[in-house]
Amino acid sequence: MIADGEPIPDPLAERRYSGEFRIRIPPALHRALATQAAEQGVSLNRLASAKLAMC
């Protein structure tokens, strides 16, 4: 990077994160997750966050 004149990126631990990111998923998966969220009485965002936290 330095040899190419590119700046060295900040370490991940020092970066600020907004808490938001977008992903593209197949419509069938979107439907299945939305259904699960509705059945559990939670938002799709909360369901997805919980599933990601288990990784």
ChimeraX commands (.cxc) that place a marker at each C-alpha (Angstrom):
marker #1 position 0.00,0.00,0.00 radius 0.5
marker #1 position 2.67,2.47,0.98 radius 0.5
marker #1 position 4.68,1.66,-2.14 radius 0.5
marker #1 position 1.60,2.38,-4.26 radius 0.5
marker #1 position 0.98,5.70,-2.51 radius 0.5
marker #1 position -2.25,4.46,-0.94 radius 0.5
marker #1 position -3.09,5.60,2.58 radius 0.5
marker #1 position -2.98,3.02,5.33 radius 0.5
marker #1 position -6.54,2.40,6.58 radius 0.5
marker #1 position -7.47,2.96,10.20 radius 0.5
marker #1 position -7.46,-0.18,12.36 radius 0.5
marker #1 position -10.94,-1.73,12.62 radius 0.5
marker #1 position -11.05,-1.14,16.37 radius 0.5
marker #1 position -10.65,2.61,15.83 radius 0.5
marker #1 position -13.26,3.02,13.11 radius 0.5
marker #1 position -16.70,4.39,13.86 radius 0.5
marker #1 position -19.67,2.31,12.84 radius 0.5
marker #1 position -23.19,3.56,12.25 radius 0.5
marker #1 position -24.84,0.29,13.21 radius 0.5
marker #1 position -26.43,0.03,9.78 radius 0.5
marker #1 position -25.62,-2.02,6.71 radius 0.5
marker #1 position -27.61,-3.38,3.80 radius 0.5
marker #1 position -27.61,-6.89,2.47 radius 0.5
marker #1 position -29.33,-8.45,-0.49 radius 0.5
marker #1 position -31.11,-11.72,0.11 radius 0.5
marker #1 position -33.39,-13.83,-2.05 radius 0.5
marker #1 position -37.09,-12.92,-1.85 radius 0.5
marker #1 position -37.95,-16.34,-0.41 radius 0.5
marker #1 position -35.53,-15.82,2.48 radius 0.5
marker #1 position -36.90,-12.32,3.06 radius 0.5
marker #1 position -40.41,-13.77,3.21 radius 0.5
marker #1 position -39.36,-16.54,5.59 radius 0.5
marker #1 position -37.60,-14.13,7.94 radius 0.5
marker #1 position -40.51,-11.67,7.86 radius 0.5
marker #1 position -42.87,-14.54,8.69 radius 0.5
marker #1 position -40.69,-15.68,11.59 radius 0.5
marker #1 position -40.51,-12.13,12.91 radius 0.5
marker #1 position -44.29,-11.73,12.73 radius 0.5
marker #1 position -44.85,-15.06,14.46 radius 0.5
marker #1 position -42.47,-14.03,17.25 radius 0.5
marker #1 position -44.00,-10.57,17.52 radius 0.5
marker #1 position -40.72,-8.78,16.80 radius 0.5
marker #1 position -39.48,-6.58,14.00 radius 0.5
marker #1 position -37.57,-8.05,11.10 radius 0.5
marker #1 position -34.61,-5.94,12.19 radius 0.5
marker #1 position -34.68,-7.37,15.72 radius 0.5
marker #1 position -34.94,-10.93,14.40 radius 0.5
marker #1 position -32.06,-10.43,11.97 radius 0.5
marker #1 position -29.94,-8.80,14.69 radius 0.5
marker #1 position -30.55,-11.73,17.02 radius 0.5
marker #1 position -29.68,-14.25,14.32 radius 0.5
marker #1 position -26.48,-12.39,13.43 radius 0.5
marker #1 position -25.50,-12.21,17.09 radius 0.5
marker #1 position -25.55,-16.02,17.24 radius 0.5
marker #1 position -22.83,-16.32,14.57 radius 0.5
marker link #1:1,2 radius 0.2
marker link #1:2,3 radius 0.2
marker link #1:3,4 radius 0.2
marker link #1:4,5 radius 0.2
marker link #1:5,6 radius 0.2
marker link #1:6,7 radius 0.2
marker link #1:7,8 radius 0.2
marker link #1:8,9 radius 0.2
marker link #1:9,10 radius 0.2
marker link #1:10,11 radius 0.2
marker link #1:11,12 radius 0.2
marker link #1:12,13 radius 0.2
marker link #1:13,14 radius 0.2
marker link #1:14,15 radius 0.2
marker link #1:15,16 radius 0.2
marker link #1:16,17 radius 0.2
marker link #1:17,18 radius 0.2
marker link #1:18,19 radius 0.2
marker link #1:19,20 radius 0.2
marker link #1:20,21 radius 0.2
marker link #1:21,22 radius 0.2
marker link #1:22,23 radius 0.2
marker link #1:23,24 radius 0.2
marker link #1:24,25 radius 0.2
marker link #1:25,26 radius 0.2
marker link #1:26,27 radius 0.2
marker link #1:27,28 radius 0.2
marker link #1:28,29 radius 0.2
marker link #1:29,30 radius 0.2
marker link #1:30,31 radius 0.2
marker link #1:31,32 radius 0.2
marker link #1:32,33 radius 0.2
marker link #1:33,34 radius 0.2
marker link #1:34,35 radius 0.2
marker link #1:35,36 radius 0.2
marker link #1:36,37 radius 0.2
marker link #1:37,38 radius 0.2
marker link #1:38,39 radius 0.2
marker link #1:39,40 radius 0.2
marker link #1:40,41 radius 0.2
marker link #1:41,42 radius 0.2
marker link #1:42,43 radius 0.2
marker link #1:43,44 radius 0.2
marker link #1:44,45 radius 0.2
marker link #1:45,46 radius 0.2
marker link #1:46,47 radius 0.2
marker link #1:47,48 radius 0.2
marker link #1:48,49 radius 0.2
marker link #1:49,50 radius 0.2
marker link #1:50,51 radius 0.2
marker link #1:51,52 radius 0.2
marker link #1:52,53 radius 0.2
marker link #1:53,54 radius 0.2
marker link #1:54,55 radius 0.2
view
